[in-house]
Amino acid sequence: MNADGRTRLNQTPEWTALAKHREELADTHLRDLFAADPARGTGYTLRVGDLYIDYSKHLVTDETLRLLRELAAATDVFGLRDAMFCGEKINVTENRAVLHTALRAPRDAVIEVDGENVVPAVHAVLDRMSDFADRVRSGEWTGHTGKRIKNVINIGIGGSDLGPAMAYEVLRSFTDRALTVRFVSNVDGADLHEATRDLDPAETLFIIASKTFTTIETITNATSARQWLLAALGDEAAVAKHFVALSTNAEKVAEFGIDTANMFEFWDWVGGRYSYDSAIGLSLMIAIGPDRFREMLDGFRIVDDHFRTAPAEANVPLLLGLLGIWYGNFHDAQSHAVLPYSHYLSKFTAYLQQLDMESNGKSVARDGRPVEWQTGPVVWGTPGTNGQHAYYQLIHQGTKLIPADFIGFAEPVAELSEELKAQHDLLMANFFAQTQALAFGKTAEEVRAEGVPEELVAHKTFQGNRPTTTILARELTPSVLGQLIALYEHKVFVQGAVWNIDSFDQWGVELGKVLAKRVEPALTEGADVPGLDASTKALVAAYRELRGRS
Ligand SMILES: O=P(O)(O)OC[C@H]1O[C@H](O)[C@H](O)[C@@H](O)[C@@H]1O
């Protein structure tokens, strides 16, 4: 029993029933499941918003799904969901509400934190962002010398970088192509160097994005960016026209030297990795314009409403979360691949890595006891066609079970030439062929029938039975992007709820930060760091020698 009165997850009858069911299904192949049910290809599908979700190629039966839903009921996933949407402080280790869903709530919604409706503040910031974005896009907001802003550089890291950087790539065809928009995150000076080397400071706007405004990488890069600007423009007053801040921390913003009139606010109930639809999205909004940004928010809201109201059997985030649990906890799968068949989704999986792995990479339950079950998977992947010529071999014939999401679109992006649009069917033929091959494989008999010499038959056989979800939409629009992100946000939520972990803290990133601060003087000044282990000590000495410092 847990301190909170819950039976430990792996001791619940629902868990035991799933483990038993898994044994019973051990010899069942997807080929058998499809043969037994001709309607499976259409029956095991769901729709949410513009997304068509096919989960027929999963190693599940109606019974599996029923047992998984029972696990969700036993762990009160929907109870925690309702608590989240209502603004209860479900981030227990930080005593915070978790309300990214309020960022896309309609103007007239009422969502309270500590008795205060947060929705008016959300819309006030959105309106200010829209006004600012319009002024930059129209040329009304100029740089210090009166030149039009042509370049926008977002400086931030983690949740203050990955979201806008990903969404900017995804929505590139909706962006103002006259603007150069870049994202600097790495404290490696090379990042800022490459982002600024060909730009005119007088035409460049820096957006300093940091929820806490204490993140050392971001503050270091922002300080260097200010020096770069002032070296060219020579007047402190220029900062006001070339720097804006996105943060929850007005005091630190002012301390850094950015006028809080140029600050766009968000709140501690928005987690960093859930923040790109807040003020953190300003660079994206400047790129695509406020109307498109709001379309994206509408997309998020479609899936929020669905997650909040759809019954368990038709609830897509619930289903996707439970399928991940089925593989991670009952098939020993360690990772989950996300494979988009769209060039524009090149940063999508990197974004999901933070969303999923920072949320659910935990080994302590909400009651403070170690978990006795697997939690979040390793999330990985790149656009599918490229992956096919690299690591798909392992997915098809390796020894590891790797459930995968395939994401594709019926229409190519509108601005492509007719000639390039014609390539789309080939792209999508690959998309459909891969999930087919993964599910059904190729038997030894089929290989032999092709006249393959006996010694090669085993090598050319594909076992199949590799599970995939297919997510298909008509086209990649701002709304569809919002729908996809909300879908994954809520999927991650479902899994964290079942595993009884706090998906909204990230204590695991702290130790490295503290140690970096401690080690730095050893690198720069050769200072003696008390308690430094022998390996790190030797590495520091080698580094200093290589830099000619010893
Ligand atoms: O936005 P910031 O406060 O600068 O934080 C940036 C990032 O760094 C932290 O270390 C956390 O791991 C992330 O969750 C966060 O998104």
The ligand as an SDF file (V2000), in Angstrom:
LIG
                    3D

 16 16  0  0  0  0  0  0  0  0999 V2000
   13.2740   28.6780  -19.2530 O   0  0  0  0  0  0  0  0  0  0  0  0
   14.3980   28.4500  -18.3000 P   0  0  0  0  0  0  0  0  0  0  0  0
   14.0650   28.8280  -16.8930 O   0  0  0  0  0  0  0  0  0  0  0  0
   15.6460   29.1680  -18.7740 O   0  0  0  0  0  0  0  0  0  0  0  0
   14.7120   26.9180  -18.2690 O   0  0  0  0  0  0  0  0  0  0  0  0
   15.1740   26.2410  -19.3960 C   0  0  0  0  0  0  0  0  0  0  0  0
   15.2010   24.7460  -19.1780 C   0  0  0  0  0  0  0  0  0  0  0  0
   16.2130   24.4120  -18.2660 O   0  0  0  0  0  0  0  0  0  0  0  0
   15.9700   23.6560  -17.1080 C   0  0  0  0  0  0  0  0  0  0  0  0
   17.1660   23.1470  -16.6590 O   0  0  0  0  0  0  0  0  0  0  0  0
   14.9480   22.5590  -17.2590 C   0  0  0  0  0  0  0  0  0  0  0  0
   15.5380   21.2890  -17.3710 O   0  0  0  0  0  0  0  0  0  0  0  0
   14.0230   22.7200  -18.4170 C   0  0  0  0  0  0  0  0  0  0  0  0
   12.7740   22.1980  -18.0640 O   0  0  0  0  0  0  0  0  0  0  0  0
   13.8650   24.1650  -18.8130 C   0  0  0  0  0  0  0  0  0  0  0  0
   12.9750   24.2450  -19.9040 O   0  0  0  0  0  0  0  0  0  0  0  0
  1  2  2  0
  2  3  1  0
  2  4  1  0
  2  5  1  0
  5  6  1  0
  6  7  1  0
  7  8  1  0
  7 15  1  0
  8  9  1  0
  9 10  1  0
  9 11  1  0
 11 12  1  0
 11 13  1  0
 13 14  1  0
 13 15  1  0
 15 16  1  0
M  END
$$$$
